Amino acid sequence: MPTNTAAWLLAAQKPLEVKSALYPQPREGEIVVKNHAVAINPIDWGMQLFGTLLFPWITYPFILGGDLAGEVVEVGEGVTRFSVGDRVLALAAGTDKTRNSSAEGAFQQYTLVLAHMAAPIPPTMSYENACVLPLTLSTAACGLFHKDHLALHYPSATPQPTGKTLLIWGGSTSVGSNAIQLAVAAGYEVITTTSPRNFHYARKLGASQVFDYRQKDVVKDIIEAFKGKICAGALAIGEGSATACADIVHACNGNKCISLASPPVSLNALPSDLRPGLDLRLFPFLFRFVAANTTLQLKFRTKGIRAKSISDSTSLADTDYNKVCKLIYEDFLPQALAAGSYIAAPEPVVVGQGLDHIQAGLDAQRQGVSAQKVVVSL
């Protein structure tokens, strides 16, 4: 049996420590992947800093990480899509409440993965490029296709135009990069926002019009761009995006629905040295969070807008979320990657090689990146 090593989180606000870990054994519907590259998401450093405030069911020590790409080394009973030696990308589900398992964290050499959360990657695609996709791809797909969110038509290799236009606020983010491509593959025109330096990037992904989100009249300009179009709804990414999307969707003809990919207040507003348990510095953040959320809900109700947070639906206990993941990882993504019609976006920025570089990756991601995703090679 192979030996396994992991970057463990021993307690909240502690740096990761590389130590030995149990080698996982696959059960029915599972595979074991030998990881060759992992990507870093904001939730990873958020979990490190704020611990059980975000995931109260987690117990330490724990192995974080959701994005991975590597080689299948074992398949469990009933798995027919994969064989030993296959190159795959996958969403590791260790922090999901229904799984709650360090064996399913990405930040280790060998990870246990649900087969319906994995997809084969072409031989020409590097593991570093492939691993940028899973979490943000799944998040974007949930917001677009989940029946309780925008409920758009599913993507396909031969999309038929729907005659509708989708607003994606935050098109150069990791979630936005995938949302643009998925929406276009589903037959929708996409209007999005980025900074000016990422206009070309968003258009390359398929957006028809791109606006500078920092411009004073951007909401007015986007409303003007929607004239004569049928709005398919909006995907709001980033702090402040929900307010702008509400004003735009309210003024347009079509679906008065917003899928919320971000909380109303950024986690960056919390002190980095927040103490476990009761820390009085938490209360100003909670007040801002509640106030911002209350203001948003009143705005939505006043304008007749239906809005739902994606985080409320990305649980493996959610039947439609599993349906969407199966659609993406089994039916759409393998063919789209093989045909070269889907770009692994955003571009990876590799900060090191080996598990001992994952902490540096967490730190780099927290500092912020634009149209890139922090990756560690293994």
Buried (B, 14 or more C-beta within 10 A) or exposed (E): EEEBBBBBBEEBBEEBBBBEBEBBEBEEBBBBBBBBBBBBBBBBBBBBBBBBBBBEEBEEBBBBBBBBBBBBBBBBEEBEBBEEEBBBBBBBBBBBEEBBBBBBBBBBBBBBBBBBBBBBBEEEBBBBBBBBBBBBBBBBBBBBBBEBBBBBBBBBEEBEEBEBBBBBBBBBBBBBBBBBBBBBBBBBBBBBBBBEEBBEBBBEBBBBBBBBBEEEEBBEBBBEBBEEBBBBBBBBBBBBBBBBBBBBBBBBEBBBBBBBBBBBBBBEEBEEEBEEEEBEEBEEBEEBBEEBBEEBEEBBEEBEBBBBBBBEBBBBEBEBBBBBBBBBBBBBBBBBBBEEEBBBBBBBBBBBEEBBBBBBBBBBBBEEBEBBBBBBBB
